[in-house]
Amino acid sequence: MSTPSTKIDLPILSMTGDAKVTQAAHALGKLLAETPEYQAFLQALKDINHDLEVQKLSAKIREHDNAIQWGRGNVLEHQGEMTTLQAQMESMPLVQTYHTSEQIFVRLCREIDAAISETAGVPFAPNARKSGCGCGG
Amino acid sequence: MNPELLESARALGATLNQAKSVQAYLQAKTEAEANTESASLEAHMLDVYQTLTTRQQNGEQLTQSEVQEFYALRNQVQSHPLIQTRDTALAQVKSVFAEAGTEITNQLGVDFTALALAALEE
């Protein structure tokens, strides 16, 4: 008769370091997605993406941008038109709401990053970027 | 920030801190900083870099030999064993951090690290 194993298998304890990191990051992402700041940002993003006026202005801006890229027409005229169209778009309440909600969410992301970095002992966001320079601090 | 979110951020930080790659990096960083030779060599390189970029920003044209001297100094720094060890360890840290960042991003549908690094409008 074999002796029953006394080892209790606790998944969290048997996880590798990387799996623990993934799980902790997953939990944080899930909580962050539930915050009012994120929900407001997401809603504002959806609102501008679905707004016909924004779509129309964006299409016009792209047309001028393409014209510049392909050397069609007068560059200065295209740039002037683009500036006017961008100003027109920025003045829309929907777009202003988007920028405000984005700033609020950015602030929250920075606070979260600071909390992760402080506990990790290494700056998080600059070193989590897929490319570019991130100093180890 | 709500306490649950703060606790979760700290929990991720603590898990990252316990990762082998992070511990190896922190150890390598401490050793590189404690070693007089590597620390002074790197500090000197940063000083030279700062001076050269300031001069460039002021519109001054750097000579070819100045640029070459800087690259030689940089190579010397990068080939120092303690600095090499630290930089190799940092590359491992970045790989783990990138995975964590991607996991958060996947939950949001927007790039978390880009947002965390975005400048705030005044």
Interface residues (C-beta under 8 A of the other chain):
Chain A: G17 D18 K20 V21 T22 A24 A25 H26 A27 L28 G29 K30 L31 L32 A33 T35 Y38 F41 L42 L45 H99 Q103 F105 V106 R107 L108 C109 R110 E111 I112 D113 A115 I116 S117 E118 T119 A120 G121 V122 F124 A125 P126 N127 A128 R129 K130 G134 G136
Chain B: M1 N2 E4 L5 L6 S8 A9 R10 A11 L12 G13 A14 T15 L16 N17 Q18 A19 K20 V22 Y25 L26 K29 R86 L90 V93 K94 V96 F97 A98 E99 A100 G101 T102 E103 I104 T105 N106 Q107 L108 G109 V110 F112 T113 A114 L115 A116 L117 A118 L120 E121
